[in-house]
Amino acid sequence: MTTPGSDPLRTPTGSTGTPGTTTGPATTGPATTGRKATPERHPVRNAGRTAGRTLALALLLFVTVLLVLFVVYNTQTVEISLVFADVQAPLVLALVIAAALGGLLVGLAGLVLRARRRSS
């Protein structure tokens, strides 16, 4: 039965349970056991690292396209004069072999200089 001014669906402030009954102070949130709650950890994204990866991927794609175009436009056969023989090979193959040998020579020269500095 309800009296004027009372609402049967409304519970008194600070109580829990059925309307009109008071069982004690209301608790909100998780029960505390004496430990401090640790905040949720979200992975921190490093914007510089993400931008660097994007730039590296774009550069890789650009270099790949350049290499494909290089191969497509340099398919003609050329004669290469070696010390003991003359051979015919595609121009792209001759250029790639020359670049690889040049890189190898630069790498070996760097190793020799580093070894010389360490020994001094």
N, C-alpha and C positions, 0 to 999 in steps of 0.2 A: 504494500500500500504506500502511496506517495502523499507527501504533504505539500501544500502550495509552497513554491520556491525551491523545492528540492528536485534534483534530476536523478532518476534511478540509474542512468548510464554513466554518470560522472562519478569518478572516485575522488575522495578528498586528496588535497595536495600532499605529496610525500608518502602516499600509501600504495600498496599493491594488493592485488587480489580481487575479490568480488566487490561490486559497488556497495558503499556504505560500511565496509569493514576496514579497519586499520590494523595492518600487521607489522608495521615498523617503517623505518625510513626507506625510501626508494633508492636503489642503487643503479647507477648507469655505467655502462662500459664493462670491461672484463674484470673479473675478480682479481684483487691484488694479493700477491703472495710474498710481498717483501722485496721482490726483484723489480728493478726499473725496466720499464718496457723499452725494447730496442726498436728504433724506427725502421721501417721497411727500407731495405737497400735496393736502390735502382742502379743499374749499370750506368756509369758515367761515360758518355760518348765524347771522345776527343774530336772536336771539329777540325783541328789541324791534321790529324791522322786521316780522317775521312776525306778531306779535301786533297791530301797528298795521294791517297789511293785512286781517287777519281782522276787526278791529273796524270798519274802514272798510266792508268788504263787508257786515257785519251791519247797519250803520247805513244803507247804501244800500238794502238789502233792506227794512228797516223803513220808510224814507221812501217807497219805491215802493209798498208796500202801503197806506200812509196816503193817498198821492195817488190810487190806484185807488179806495179807499173814498170819498174826497172827491168824485171824479167821479161815482161810482155814486149817492151820496145827494143830489147837488145837480143833478139833471137838470131841475127845473121851470123854466119860462120866467118871466122877470121883465121888467118894463118899466123901461128906463133912460132918464132924462131928460137929454139933452144940452143944450147951450146953444141950439142951433138946431133940434133935432128930438127926437122920442121914438122909441126903438127897442125892440123886444122881442128878447131873447137868453137863452140858457140861463144859469142862475145861475153855473154853474161857469166859463163863458166870461167873464162879467163879473168874477168874483173873480180869475181868472188875469190878465186884462188889467189890473185895478187893482193887483195885486201886482207885475206887470212894470213898470208905470209908476212905482210907488213905489220899486222897486229902481233904476230908471233915474235918478230924481231924487236918491236917496241917493248913487249913484255919481258923478253930475255935481257934487253939492255937495262930495264928497270931493276931486274933481279941482280944483275952484275953491280950496278951502282949501289944498291942497298947493301949487298954483301961487302963492298969496298968500304962503305961508311961504317959498318959495324966493326970491321977489323981494325980501323984506324983509331 
